[in-house]
Amino acid sequence: MKPKNDPQTISDILLKDIGLNIDELTSAVDAGRKLRKVSPSFRFNMTKKEAFMRLLRSYQFEVQSRNCEFNLDQYMVDVLMNVAGHMVQETPKPGLLLCGLHGNGKTTMAKAILGMIRDLNYSGHFTFMGEYFTIDTRTIKATDICTLHKAEDYQSIRNLKQTSILVVDDLGEEPKEVLVYGTPIYPVREVLEARYDSLRFTILTSNLSPKDLPEHYGWRVVDRFREMFHQIPFKRTSYR
């Protein structure tokens, strides 16, 4: 006989309260895992090596399209491998946070990722998840989101919340709040929280470090950032 102060096991509690045994519970959990595979996260359905090579070509194109010289070193290999490794996971976080100092390749990387996504979509790569994703992309600066709110362009704001893949550039450069008819609102926070709720794929670039984010957005939003975004630090000094 168990001592009265011994903690009950999960099977004891379920059997006592609702008549469910541990085998039935395990079956329910396994069914949930299978359902998660049926409704996939946005990801690259390929090996890490293939994702790395495709992203490398896309990044090189972005650099050379501005008539700049592309140099591949170990630092850039590590960053590209970080992005590629995240995006080929079965259920990656639905966002990337590219953070670091000015001019060290964050926006170029965001453009390279979008370019790779467009190329893959053009070649029919995303047909396996086409039931769940319409591949449309949008890039906007954080300050321009505030401008849309000031202009009361609610349709454009709604589109930012709903577009399947969004890049928000220069996060943290915008004012913390915007006054509309004397009422303070938080435009960027509102868009990102809506995308958090729907798990839509989002890329952020920011000159703020992760430790600076709470001061600008508050701990509640930053806590959601941690859940939603895979953080990739850009530690190199400016290319400019």
Salt bridges, closest charged atoms under 4 A:
ASP12 OD2 - LYS2 NZ 2.87
ASP30 OD1 - ARG33 NH1 2.82
GLU50 OE2 - ARG54 NE 3.17
ASP73 OD2 - ARG236 NH2 1.90
ASP169 OD2 - LYS141 NZ 3.23
ASP170 OD2 - LYS141 NZ 2.96
GLU174 OE2 - HIS216 NE2 3.54
GLU190 OE2 - LYS161 NZ 2.67
GLU193 OE2 - ARG220 NH1 2.46
ASP197 OD1 - ARG224 NH1 3.87
